[in-house]
Amino acid sequence: MDKFSLKLMVYILYLLKFILVINFSALAIIDWKKFKLPDSLQISALILITIIFYISEIEWINHIVGLLMALVAGLIIYYISFLIYKKQVFGFGDVKLLSVIGYLCGIEYFLYVFIWGTLLATVFALTGIMIGKYTWQSKIPLGTFLCVVAIIFILFKEQ
């Protein structure tokens, strides 16, 4: 590959990552305002990630395993939280978002992103409770915090 083609490829990758950041930002804002994570934005994120992997010639198996691991983890959390609280506290949109993030991060980074996202949500919720803005029964959109950490991953993880 000549120098111009390589440079063009790098710019295309930056553009795709920028669009992916916008996509995750939209997911975060919508989840914050409506407690919904639209399938259309999650599917477009999967497509963008796949294109980025294809252009970057990234080994896919690690990311497919990350997606499957995240899906299983999300389903376990979904059903256990439903059994414990007798209501839906962890939505199916969160399960799908975890799968997208698992695909993005791969098996080696998924747990870090998931743990940091839940820690960020927990700190936010506890701070809100301490200052009186929230109660223990308040709903907090976990997807928003997972998206924020995913954005940080996209911006600072070198491929």
VOKOL-585766 format. One line per field, with one value per residue: residue number from 1; chain; z, y, x of N, C-alpha, C in turn. Coordinates in steps of 0.2 Angstrom, whole numbers. Atoms other than C-alpha are relative to their C-alpha. Layout:
REM VOKOL-585766
nr c(NUM:...);
kette c(A:...);
nup c(Z:...);
nnorth c(Y:...);
neast c(X:...);
caup c(Z:...);
canorth c(Y:...);
caeast c(X:...);
cup c(Z:...);
cnorth c(Y:...);
ceast c(X:...);
//
This chain:
REM VOKOL-585766
nr c(1:2:3:4:5:6:7:8:9:10:11:12:13:14:15:16:17:18:19:20:21:22:23:24:25:26:27:28:29:30:31:32:33:34:35:36:37:38:39:40:41:42:43:44:45:46:47:48:49:50:51:52:53:54:55:56:57:58:59:60:61:62:63:64:65:66:67:68:69:70:71:72:73:74:75:76:77:78:79:80:81:82:83:84:85:86:87:88:89:90:91:92:93:94:95:96:97:98:99:100:101:102:103:104:105:106:107:108:109:110:111:112:113:114:115:116:117:118:119:120:121:122:123:124:125:126:127:128:129:130:131:132:133:134:135:136:137:138:139:140:141:142:143:144:145:146:147:148:149:150:151:152:153:154:155:156:157:158:159);
kette c(A:A:A:A:A:A:A:A:A:A:A:A:A:A:A:A:A:A:A:A:A:A:A:A:A:A:A:A:A:A:A:A:A:A:A:A:A:A:A:A:A:A:A:A:A:A:A:A:A:A:A:A:A:A:A:A:A:A:A:A:A:A:A:A:A:A:A:A:A:A:A:A:A:A:A:A:A:A:A:A:A:A:A:A:A:A:A:A:A:A:A:A:A:A:A:A:A:A:A:A:A:A:A:A:A:A:A:A:A:A:A:A:A:A:A:A:A:A:A:A:A:A:A:A:A:A:A:A:A:A:A:A:A:A:A:A:A:A:A:A:A:A:A:A:A:A:A:A:A:A:A:A:A:A:A:A:A:A:A);
nup c(0:0:-6:1:-2:-7:-4:1:-5:-7:-1:1:-7:-4:1:-3:-7:-2:1:-6:-6:0:-1:-7:-3:1:-4:-7:-1:1:-6:-6:0:1:-3:6:4:6:3:6:-2:-2:6:4:-3:2:7:0:-3:5:5:-3:-1:6:2:-4:0:-7:-1:-2:-4:-7:-1:0:-7:-5:1:-3:-7:-2:0:-5:-6:0:-1:-7:-4:1:-3:-8:-2:0:-5:-7:-1:2:5:4:-2:5:6:5:3:-3:2:7:0:-2:6:5:-4:0:7:1:-5:0:-6:-4:-3:-2:-7:-2:2:-4:-7:-1:2:-6:-5:1:-1:-7:-3:2:-4:-7:-1:1:-6:-5:1:0:6:1:-6:2:5:6:5:3:7:0:6:1:-3:4:6:-2:0:6:4:-2:3:7:1:-3:1:7:4);
nnorth c(-6:-6:-5:-4:4:2:-6:0:5:-2:-5:3:3:-6:-2:5:0:-6:1:5:-4:-4:5:2:-6:-1:5:-2:-5:2:4:-5:-4:4:7:4:1:2:5:-2:-2:6:3:-4:1:6:-1:-4:4:5:-3:-2:6:2:-4:1:7:2:7:0:5:-3:-4:4:3:-5:-1:6:0:-6:2:4:-4:-5:4:2:-5:-2:5:0:-6:1:5:-3:-6:2:-5:-1:-5:0:1:4:-5:0:7:-1:-5:4:4:-5:-2:6:0:-6:0:7:3:-2:-6:-1:0:-7:-5:1:-2:-7:-3:1:-4:-7:-1:1:-6:-5:1:-1:-7:-2:2:-4:-7:0:0:6:5:7:3:-4:3:-3:3:3:0:-6:1:5:-3:-5:4:2:-6:-1:6:-1:-6:1:7:1:7);
neast c(4:-4:1:6:6:-1:2:7:3:0:5:6:1:2:7:4:0:4:7:2:1:7:5:1:3:7:2:0:5:7:1:1:7:6:-1:0:-6:3:-3:-3:-6:-4:-1:-5:-7:-3:-3:-6:-5:-2:-3:-6:-4:-2:-5:-6:-2:0:3:7:2:-1:5:6:0:2:7:4:-1:4:7:2:0:6:6:0:2:7:5:-1:2:7:2:-1:4:7:1:-6:-5:-5:4:-3:-4:-6:-3:-2:-6:-6:-2:-3:-6:-5:-3:-5:-5:-3:0:-5:2:7:1:-2:5:7:-1:-1:6:5:-2:2:7:1:-2:5:6:-1:0:6:3:-3:2:8:3:2:1:-2:5:0:-3:-6:-1:-7:-2:-3:-7:-4:-2:-6:-6:-1:-3:-7:-4:-1:-5:-7:-3:-4:1);
caup c(0:-5:7:0:2:20:25:17:27:43:40:35:52:61:53:57:75:76:69:82:96:90:89:107:112:105:114:130:128:123:138:150:144:140:148:130:120:102:92:76:85:92:75:67:80:76:58:61:72:59:46:57:61:43:38:52:49:67:72:74:85:101:98:94:110:119:111:117:134:136:130:142:156:152:151:168:176:168:174:192:194:189:201:216:213:205:192:178:184:171:154:139:130:142:138:119:123:133:118:107:120:121:102:102:117:114:128:135:139:141:159:162:152:161:178:176:168:183:195:187:188:206:211:202:211:228:226:220:235:247:240:240:222:221:233:234:223:209:192:185:166:167:148:148:159:149:134:142:146:129:121:132:126:108:110:120:115:101:88);
canorth c(0:17:32:41:26:22:40:40:24:32:47:36:26:43:48:31:32:50:44:29:42:52:36:31:49:49:32:40:55:46:33:48:57:42:26:19:12:12:-4:6:15:-1:-9:5:4:-14:-10:4:-7:-21:-9:-2:-20:-24:-9:-11:-29:-33:-52:-54:-69:-60:-48:-61:-70:-53:-50:-68:-66:-49:-56:-70:-59:-46:-60:-67:-50:-46:-62:-62:-44:-48:-63:-52:-36:-44:-30:-25:-15:-20:-18:-28:-13:-13:-32:-27:-12:-24:-35:-20:-15:-33:-33:-16:-20:-39:-51:-43:-26:-29:-32:-16:-6:-14:-12:6:10:2:11:28:25:19:35:46:38:38:56:60:51:61:78:73:73:55:41:23:19:32:25:28:25:13:13:31:27:12:23:36:23:16:33:35:17:22:39:32:14:12:-1);
caeast c(0:7:9:-6:-18:-11:-14:-32:-36:-31:-42:-56:-54:-54:-70:-78:-73:-80:-96:-96:-93:-108:-118:-114:-117:-134:-137:-132:-143:-158:-156:-154:-170:-181:-174:-173:-159:-165:-161:-157:-143:-136:-137:-128:-114:-112:-110:-98:-88:-87:-82:-68:-62:-62:-52:-40:-38:-42:-44:-62:-63:-58:-72:-85:-81:-83:-100:-106:-98:-107:-123:-123:-118:-131:-145:-139:-140:-157:-165:-157:-161:-179:-180:-173:-183:-199:-198:-187:-172:-160:-168:-166:-159:-145:-142:-141:-129:-118:-117:-112:-99:-92:-90:-81:-70:-67:-65:-49:-57:-76:-75:-65:-78:-93:-85:-80:-97:-107:-95:-98:-117:-115:-105:-117:-132:-125:-120:-137:-144:-132:-137:-156:-159:-162:-169:-165:-180:-175:-171:-153:-150:-135:-134:-129:-114:-109:-109:-98:-85:-87:-83:-68:-62:-65:-55:-40:-38:-25:-30);
cup c(0:6:0:3:8:4:-1:5:7:1:0:7:5:-1:2:7:3:-1:6:6:0:1:8:4:0:4:7:2:0:6:6:0:0:2:-6:-3:-7:-4:-6:1:2:-6:-4:3:-2:-7:-1:3:-4:-5:2:1:-7:-3:3:0:7:0:3:6:7:1:0:6:5:-1:4:7:3:0:5:7:1:1:7:5:-1:4:8:3:0:6:7:1:-2:-5:-4:2:-4:-7:-5:-5:2:-2:-7:0:3:-5:-5:3:0:-7:-1:4:-1:7:5:4:2:7:3:-1:4:7:1:-2:6:6:-1:2:8:4:-1:4:7:1:-1:6:6:0:0:-6:-2:7:-2:-5:-7:-5:-3:-7:-1:-7:-2:3:-3:-6:1:0:-7:-5:2:-3:-7:-1:2:-1:-7:-3:-3);
cnorth c(6:5:3:-5:-2:6:1:-5:2:5:-3:-4:6:2:-5:0:6:-2:-5:4:4:-5:-2:6:1:-6:2:5:-2:-5:5:3:-5:-7:-5:-1:-3:-5:3:3:-5:-4:4:0:-6:0:4:-4:-5:3:2:-6:-2:4:-1:-7:-3:-8:0:-5:2:4:-3:-3:5:2:-6:0:6:-2:-5:3:5:-4:-3:6:2:-5:0:6:0:-5:4:5:-1:6:1:6:1:-2:-4:4:0:-7:1:4:-4:-4:4:2:-6:-1:5:-2:-7:-3:3:7:1:1:7:5:-1:2:8:4:-1:4:7:1:-1:7:5:-1:1:8:4:-1:5:7:1:1:-6:-4:-7:-3:4:-5:4:-4:-3:0:7:0:-5:3:5:-3:-3:5:1:-6:2:6:-2:-7:0:-6:-2);
ceast c(4:-1:-7:-6:0:-3:-8:-4:0:-5:-7:-2:-1:-7:-5:0:-3:-7:-2:-1:-7:-6:-1:-2:-7:-4:-1:-5:-7:-2:-1:-7:-6:1:-1:7:-2:4:4:7:5:2:5:7:3:3:6:6:3:4:7:5:2:6:7:3:1:-2:-7:-2:0:-7:-7:-1:-2:-7:-4:1:-5:-7:-2:0:-6:-7:0:-2:-7:-4:1:-3:-8:-3:1:-5:-7:-2:6:4:6:-3:3:4:7:4:3:6:6:3:4:7:5:3:5:6:4:0:5:-2:-7:-1:2:-5:-6:1:0:-7:-5:3:-1:-7:-1:2:-5:-7:1:1:-7:-5:2:-2:-8:-3:-3:-2:2:-4:1:3:6:1:7:3:4:7:4:2:5:6:2:3:7:5:1:6:7:3:3:-2:6);
//
